[in-house]
Amino acid sequence: MACIDDKGNLTPTARSILTTIRSEAKTIEEIAGEAGQPLFKVRSSLRDMKSMGFVKEVADNQFIMEEKVSKLLNK
C-alpha cells in the first residue's frame, strides 16, 4: 500500500493518519478510530510510513509523525 501517489502527494489514507498523529503519539487503535480508517489499513500504512521515515514508534504501539513530513501534509 503506497502512501504517496504517482504525483508525489500523500494518499487520502496517509493524510488522515498523519493528521491524527501530527502533534501527539497515539496507538494504532486510537489512530484508526480518529482517522475513520479500518485497523488493518492503519497497521499497513504505518508499517509503510515507518519504513519511509514518515512516522516513528515512540512507545510500545504508539506512533507520531516525523516533523519533516509536515511539508507533505501541508501540500
N, C-alpha and C positions, 0 to 999 in steps of 0.2 A: 504494500500500500504506500503510494508516494505521498509525501507531504507537500511537495512542490509540483505545480503543473508545468506544462511544456513552455510556458511564458515566464517562468521564474517566480510566480506568485504562490502564496500559500493556498492550499486547498481549503474549502469551507470547513472540513473536519479539523484540520490542523489549526486553522484560525480560531475556531470556537474553543479548542483545547487550550491553546496558548493564551487566549484572552482570560480564561478561567484561572490559569496559574501564573499570570503576569507578575503579580506582586506578593503572592502568598503560596507557600508549598501546600499541596493537598494530596490526599490519597487518590488512587485510581477510582475508587467508588465515588468520592466527592466530585472528582472531575467529571465523571460520566453523568452524574445527576445534574450538576450545574451547567454543563455544556449541552445537555439533552442528547447525548450520544450513547449508543449501546456499549456496554462494558467491554465486549470483545474488540470493538473498533478502537476504543480508547487505549486498551492494552497494546494493540498492534501499532497504533500511531505513536504512542510513547516510546515503544521499542525502536521504531524507525527514527523518531526525532532525537532520541538519546544517542543513537549511532551517528547522527548528523551533527551533533553538538548543539541542538536547539534547546534541549532541556537537560537538567541534571537531577539525579536522585539525591536528595539531601538527608533523608532518613529512610528507615525501612518502609518501602512502598509509598513514599511521598516525593512528589516531583515539583520543580519550579522551573520557570522559563529562564534561559540564559539571557543576560542583558543585551548581548549583541544581536539577538533576534528581533528586538523591538523595531528595527528599521523595516524588516519584512512585514511585521504586524501592522505598521502604520502605512504601508504601501497601498 
